[in-house]
Amino acid sequence: MRWNTQTAKAEAEGPPLIPLAGLLRAVRTPEFQGITFHEVAARSALNKVPPASSMPFRWTINPYRGCSHACVYCFARGTHTYLDLDPGLDFDRQLVVKVNVAEVLRAELARPSWRREHVALGTNTDPYQRAEGRYALMPGIIRALADSGTPFSILTKGTLLARDLPLLKSAAAQVPVGAGVSLAMLDPELQAVVEPGTPTPSARLSLISKLRDAGLPCGVMAMPILPWLTDGEDQLDALFAALAAAGASGVTAGALHLRPGTKEWFMGWLARDHPQLVGRYRGLYGQGAYAPKEYRAWLGRRVAEAKRRHGFDRPDTVAHRMPGLDGGTEGGTSRSDATAAVSGTAERTTAAAAGQGQLF
């Protein structure tokens, strides 16, 4: 196994091990400064979505926990508290790697009870974050799914997906395959502080084109749209124009939502970088995770108009939709909303707090 060959002393010397089931070792390397990989032997690979969920799929796979993309708004931050880690820096830097995930998955897919239902990847943390360049877990996962006749979809910000394009094309000849790219802003300066570990917007636009050139559909999650930062009419128009030029086969856009753990981390960033917006955000998100329905309806209308201008309301864009990748209500459904629904009933916000002035 690849992880058994990593025997350099510098790699084997790690911090004290955190109490994780199946933990093998902790690893630090010069190539990933500040990041610790906690390699575990997973007992299962397939995660079943709760029956009460409204998700269009029942199964997910997450080869990693935590994410070096370090997006300040990431909805999954709170899940790190289940490991007795904090949802802030620990989420960005203490990464759990299921080093045997492909082998375990292949065994699970071989069971007589497996019904070859759609499996979604990228619904929690990104399967093509930088760690995938080290551990290369996705090729084994893709092969296991395709060989078993299981349809699947992948949502990512990671341009490392391009490495596996030949494999995805081959898989698509065996089973339905969906690919989606998450891209909600074009400003590279804003992206560099809000999503500091992600590929640039231009690199992700190039990935969309590569997927389409390979004959694969590519829905785009233009999420989250950040109030007063990326929700301007000109900003949305430029984003949808760029997505159309890149060849995206469908787009869904939706507003930021802030679940516990994420909210505190995001608001700390906002106070440092945009203190003038703190009061407005408290008005929108002060009593729950979601922006008020008035804001979401307003954003939905603005998004719908941008989609119309750039051809994303055509029937052929609908035909390419894959479960969990695009579609859904304007201004609402997203990967983050999907996880919220999986985790439990999402909070709904009330109107903006009195005295905050205009809502949006």
C-alpha positions as CSV (number, residue, x, y, z in Angstrom):
1,M,0.0,0.0,0.0
2,R,1.2,3.5,-0.8
3,W,1.0,4.7,2.8
4,N,3.2,1.8,4.0
5,T,6.0,3.1,1.7
6,Q,6.2,6.5,3.4
7,T,8.9,5.7,5.9
8,A,11.1,8.8,6.1
9,K,11.7,9.8,9.7
10,A,10.5,13.4,9.0
11,E,7.2,12.0,7.9
12,A,6.7,9.6,10.7
13,E,7.4,12.2,13.4
14,G,4.0,13.7,14.2
15,P,2.2,15.4,17.1
16,P,0.5,13.4,19.8
17,L,-2.2,11.2,18.3
18,I,-5.8,12.3,18.7
19,P,-8.3,9.5,19.8
20,L,-9.6,8.3,16.5
21,A,-11.1,4.9,15.7
22,G,-8.7,2.9,13.5
23,L,-5.9,5.5,13.8
24,L,-2.6,4.2,12.3
25,R,-0.3,7.2,12.6
26,A,0.0,11.0,12.3
27,V,2.1,12.4,9.5
28,R,3.6,15.8,8.7
29,T,5.6,16.6,5.6
30,P,7.5,19.7,4.3
31,E,5.1,19.8,1.3
32,F,2.1,20.5,3.5
33,Q,3.4,23.0,6.0
34,G,1.2,23.3,9.1
35,I,-1.0,20.3,8.2
36,T,-1.2,17.0,10.0
37,F,-2.6,14.0,8.3
38,H,-4.2,11.5,10.7
39,E,-4.2,8.2,8.7
40,V,-7.0,5.8,9.7
41,A,-8.1,2.4,8.7
42,A,-11.8,3.0,8.0
43,R,-14.4,0.3,8.8
44,S,-16.8,1.6,6.2
45,A,-16.8,3.8,3.1
46,L,-20.4,4.2,2.2
47,N,-22.4,6.7,4.3
48,K,-26.2,6.3,4.3
49,V,-28.2,9.6,4.2
50,P,-30.9,9.6,6.8
51,P,-34.4,8.6,5.5
52,A,-35.9,11.9,6.6
53,S,-33.6,13.8,4.3
54,S,-34.8,15.4,1.1
55,M,-31.6,14.7,-0.7
56,P,-31.8,13.3,-4.3
57,F,-29.3,10.6,-3.3
58,R,-29.1,8.1,-0.4
59,W,-25.3,7.4,-0.3
60,T,-22.2,9.4,0.0
61,I,-18.4,8.8,0.3
62,N,-16.0,11.1,2.1
63,P,-12.4,9.9,1.9
64,Y,-11.2,12.9,4.0
65,R,-12.4,14.7,7.1
66,G,-11.3,18.3,7.4
67,C,-10.2,20.3,4.4
68,S,-7.1,22.3,3.5
69,H,-9.2,24.5,1.2
70,A,-9.8,26.5,4.4
71,C,-12.9,28.2,3.1
72,V,-14.0,30.6,5.9
73,Y,-17.7,29.8,5.2
74,C,-17.4,26.0,5.0
75,F,-20.6,24.4,6.3
76,A,-18.7,21.2,7.4
77,R,-16.6,22.9,10.0
78,G,-18.9,21.9,12.8
79,T,-18.4,18.2,12.1
80,H,-14.8,18.5,13.4
81,T,-16.1,18.9,16.9
82,Y,-17.3,15.3,16.7
83,L,-13.6,14.4,16.8
84,D,-12.9,16.7,19.7
85,L,-11.2,19.1,17.4
86,D,-12.1,22.8,16.8
87,P,-14.0,23.9,13.7
88,G,-11.5,26.7,13.0
89,L,-7.8,26.0,12.4
90,D,-8.1,22.3,13.3
91,F,-10.6,21.9,10.5
92,D,-8.1,23.4,8.1
93,R,-5.0,21.7,9.4
94,Q,-5.9,18.4,11.2
95,L,-7.0,16.2,8.3
96,V,-8.3,12.6,8.7
97,V,-7.4,10.4,5.8
98,K,-9.2,7.0,5.3
99,V,-6.2,5.3,3.7
100,N,-8.0,2.0,3.0
101,V,-11.2,3.6,1.7
102,A,-11.1,2.1,-1.8
103,E,-10.6,-1.5,-0.6
104,V,-13.4,-1.2,2.0
105,L,-15.6,0.4,-0.6
106,R,-15.0,-2.5,-3.1
107,A,-16.0,-5.0,-0.4
108,E,-19.2,-3.1,0.4
109,L,-20.2,-2.8,-3.3
110,A,-19.7,-6.5,-3.7
111,R,-22.4,-7.4,-1.1
112,P,-25.5,-9.0,-2.5
113,S,-27.6,-6.4,-0.7
114,W,-26.0,-3.5,-2.7
115,R,-28.6,-2.1,-5.1
116,R,-26.2,0.1,-7.2
117,E,-27.9,3.4,-6.1
118,H,-26.3,6.7,-6.9
119,V,-23.4,7.7,-4.8
120,A,-22.4,11.3,-4.3
121,L,-18.8,12.5,-3.5
122,G,-18.0,16.0,-2.3
123,T,-21.1,16.5,-0.2
124,N,-19.1,17.2,2.9
125,T,-15.3,17.8,2.4
126,D,-13.7,18.0,-1.0
127,P,-12.3,14.7,-2.3
128,Y,-9.9,16.6,-4.5
129,Q,-8.4,18.8,-1.9
130,R,-4.6,19.0,-1.9
131,A,-4.2,15.8,0.2
132,E,-5.5,13.8,-2.7
133,G,-2.2,14.6,-4.6
134,R,-0.4,12.7,-1.8
135,Y,-2.8,9.8,-1.1
136,A,-4.4,9.3,-4.5
137,L,-7.6,7.7,-3.1
138,M,-10.0,8.8,-5.8
139,P,-8.8,6.5,-8.6
140,G,-9.5,3.4,-6.5
141,I,-12.9,4.8,-5.5
142,I,-13.8,5.6,-9.1
143,R,-12.7,2.2,-10.3
144,A,-14.7,0.4,-7.5
145,L,-17.8,2.3,-8.3
146,A,-17.6,1.8,-12.1
147,D,-16.7,-1.9,-11.8
148,S,-19.7,-2.5,-9.6
149,G,-22.1,-0.8,-11.9
150,T,-22.8,2.1,-9.4
151,P,-23.6,5.5,-10.8
152,F,-21.9,8.4,-9.1
153,S,-21.2,12.2,-9.1
154,I,-18.3,14.3,-7.8
155,L,-18.5,17.9,-6.7
156,T,-15.2,19.7,-6.2
157,K,-13.2,22.9,-6.1
158,G,-10.0,21.0,-6.8
159,T,-8.4,21.1,-10.2
160,L,-6.6,17.9,-9.3
161,L,-9.7,16.2,-10.8
162,A,-8.2,16.8,-14.2
163,R,-5.6,14.1,-13.3
164,D,-8.5,11.5,-13.3
165,L,-10.3,12.6,-16.5
166,P,-9.3,9.5,-18.5
167,L,-10.5,7.4,-15.7
168,L,-13.8,9.3,-15.4
169,K,-14.3,9.0,-19.2
170,S,-13.8,5.3,-18.9
171,A,-16.2,5.0,-16.0
172,A,-18.8,7.0,-17.9
173,A,-18.8,4.3,-20.5
174,Q,-19.9,1.9,-17.7
175,V,-22.2,3.9,-15.5
176,P,-23.8,7.4,-15.4
177,V,-21.1,9.9,-14.1
178,G,-21.8,13.4,-13.0
179,A,-19.1,16.1,-12.4
180,G,-19.6,19.4,-10.7
181,V,-17.3,22.4,-10.0
182,S,-17.9,24.8,-7.1
183,L,-17.2,28.4,-8.1
184,A,-19.1,31.4,-6.7
185,M,-16.7,34.3,-7.2
186,L,-14.4,35.6,-9.9
187,D,-12.4,38.2,-7.9
188,P,-9.0,36.5,-7.2
189,E,-8.2,38.8,-4.3
190,L,-11.4,38.0,-2.5
191,Q,-11.0,34.3,-3.3
192,A,-7.5,34.3,-1.9
193,V,-8.7,35.4,1.6
194,V,-12.1,33.6,1.7
195,E,-11.0,30.3,0.1
196,P,-7.2,30.5,0.6
197,G,-6.4,26.9,-0.1
198,T,-8.4,26.6,-3.3
199,P,-7.4,26.9,-7.0
200,T,-8.0,30.3,-8.5
201,P,-11.2,31.1,-10.2
202,S,-9.5,31.0,-13.6
203,A,-8.1,27.5,-12.9
204,R,-11.6,26.3,-12.0
205,L,-13.0,27.8,-15.2
206,S,-10.4,25.9,-17.1
207,L,-11.4,22.7,-15.3
208,I,-15.0,23.2,-16.4
209,S,-13.8,23.4,-20.0
210,K,-11.6,20.3,-19.6
211,L,-14.6,18.3,-18.3
212,R,-16.8,19.4,-21.1
213,D,-14.1,18.8,-23.7
214,A,-13.9,15.3,-22.3
215,G,-17.5,14.8,-23.0
216,L,-18.7,14.9,-19.4
217,P,-21.4,17.1,-18.1
218,C,-20.3,19.8,-15.6
219,G,-22.8,21.5,-13.4
220,V,-21.6,24.4,-11.4
221,M,-22.4,25.2,-7.8
222,A,-22.2,29.0,-7.6
223,M,-22.4,28.9,-3.8
224,P,-22.3,30.5,-1.5
225,I,-23.2,33.9,-2.7
226,L,-22.0,36.3,0.0
227,P,-24.3,39.2,0.9
228,W,-22.8,42.6,0.0
229,L,-19.6,40.9,-1.2
230,T,-20.5,38.9,-4.3
231,D,-24.3,39.5,-4.8
232,G,-24.0,42.6,-6.9
233,E,-25.8,42.5,-10.3
234,D,-22.5,43.2,-12.2
235,Q,-20.7,40.5,-10.2
236,L,-23.3,37.9,-10.8
237,D,-23.5,38.8,-14.5
238,A,-19.8,38.5,-14.9
239,L,-19.8,35.1,-13.1
240,F,-22.5,33.6,-15.2
241,A,-20.9,35.0,-18.4
242,A,-17.7,33.3,-17.5
243,L,-19.4,30.0,-16.6
244,A,-21.2,30.1,-20.0
245,A,-18.0,30.8,-21.8
246,A,-16.3,27.8,-20.0
247,G,-19.1,25.5,-21.2
248,A,-20.9,24.8,-17.9
249,S,-23.9,22.5,-18.5
250,G,-26.0,23.9,-15.7
251,V,-25.7,26.3,-12.7
252,T,-27.3,26.6,-9.3
253,A,-26.6,29.6,-7.1
254,G,-27.6,30.2,-3.5
255,A,-27.0,32.4,-0.5
256,L,-24.5,31.8,2.3
257,H,-25.7,30.0,5.3
258,L,-23.9,29.8,8.6
259,R,-24.3,26.8,10.9
260,P,-22.9,26.7,14.4
261,G,-19.1,26.4,14.3
262,T,-19.0,27.9,10.9
263,K,-20.8,31.1,11.9
264,E,-18.3,32.0,14.6
265,W,-15.3,31.4,12.3
266,F,-16.8,33.4,9.5
267,M,-17.9,36.3,11.7
268,G,-14.4,36.5,13.1
269,W,-13.0,36.8,9.6
270,L,-15.6,39.3,8.7
271,A,-14.8,41.5,11.7
272,R,-11.1,41.5,10.6
273,D,-11.5,42.1,6.9
274,H,-14.9,43.8,6.5
275,P,-15.9,45.3,9.9
276,Q,-18.4,47.6,8.3
277,L,-20.5,44.6,7.4
278,V,-20.7,42.9,10.8
279,G,-23.9,44.7,11.8
280,R,-25.6,43.8,8.5
281,Y,-24.6,40.1,8.8
282,R,-25.8,40.0,12.4
283,G,-29.1,41.3,11.0
284,L,-29.3,38.5,8.4
285,Y,-27.9,35.6,10.4
286,G,-28.4,36.7,14.1
287,Q,-31.1,34.2,14.8
288,G,-30.4,31.3,12.7
289,A,-28.3,29.7,10.0
290,Y,-30.2,30.9,6.9
291,A,-30.7,34.3,5.5
292,P,-34.3,35.5,5.7
293,K,-36.6,34.4,3.0
294,E,-36.9,38.0,1.8
295,Y,-33.2,38.1,1.0
296,R,-33.2,34.6,-0.6
297,A,-36.2,35.5,-2.8
298,W,-34.4,38.8,-3.9
299,L,-31.3,36.9,-4.7
300,G,-33.2,34.2,-6.5
301,R,-34.7,36.8,-8.8
302,R,-31.3,38.3,-9.5
303,V,-29.8,34.9,-10.2
304,A,-32.7,33.9,-12.5
305,E,-32.2,37.0,-14.6
306,A,-28.4,36.3,-14.9
307,K,-29.2,32.7,-15.9
308,R,-31.6,33.9,-18.5
309,R,-29.1,36.4,-20.0
310,H,-26.5,33.7,-20.3
311,G,-28.6,30.8,-21.6
312,F,-28.8,28.7,-18.4
313,D,-32.5,28.6,-18.6
314,R,-32.5,26.5,-21.8
315,P,-33.9,23.0,-21.7
316,D,-30.5,21.5,-22.6
317,T,-29.0,22.9,-19.4
318,V,-31.7,21.1,-17.4
319,A,-31.0,17.8,-19.2
320,H,-27.5,17.7,-17.8
321,R,-28.4,17.9,-14.1
322,M,-27.0,15.2,-11.8
323,P,-28.2,14.4,-8.3
324,G,-26.7,16.8,-5.8
325,L,-24.7,18.8,-8.4
326,D,-27.1,21.4,-9.8
327,G,-30.8,22.1,-10.0
328,G,-32.9,23.0,-7.0
329,T,-34.5,26.2,-6.1
330,E,-32.9,29.5,-7.0
331,G,-31.1,31.1,-4.1
332,G,-31.6,28.0,-2.0
333,T,-30.3,24.5,-2.6
334,S,-26.6,23.8,-2.4
335,R,-24.0,21.3,-1.3
336,S,-24.1,23.1,2.1
337,D,-27.9,22.9,2.2
338,A,-27.6,19.2,1.4
339,T,-25.4,18.6,4.4
340,A,-27.7,20.7,6.5
341,A,-30.6,18.5,5.5
342,V,-28.6,15.3,6.1
343,S,-27.6,16.5,9.6
344,G,-31.1,17.5,10.7
345,T,-33.8,20.1,10.3
346,A,-32.2,23.3,9.3
347,E,-32.8,26.5,11.2
348,R,-34.7,29.3,9.6
349,T,-34.0,32.9,10.2
350,T,-36.4,35.7,11.0
351,A,-36.4,39.2,9.6
352,A,-33.3,41.4,10.0
353,A,-32.9,42.9,13.5
354,A,-34.6,46.2,14.1
355,G,-32.4,49.2,13.5
356,Q,-30.2,47.6,10.8
357,G,-31.7,49.7,8.0
358,Q,-32.3,48.3,4.6
359,L,-32.3,44.5,4.5
360,F,-30.2,44.2,1.4
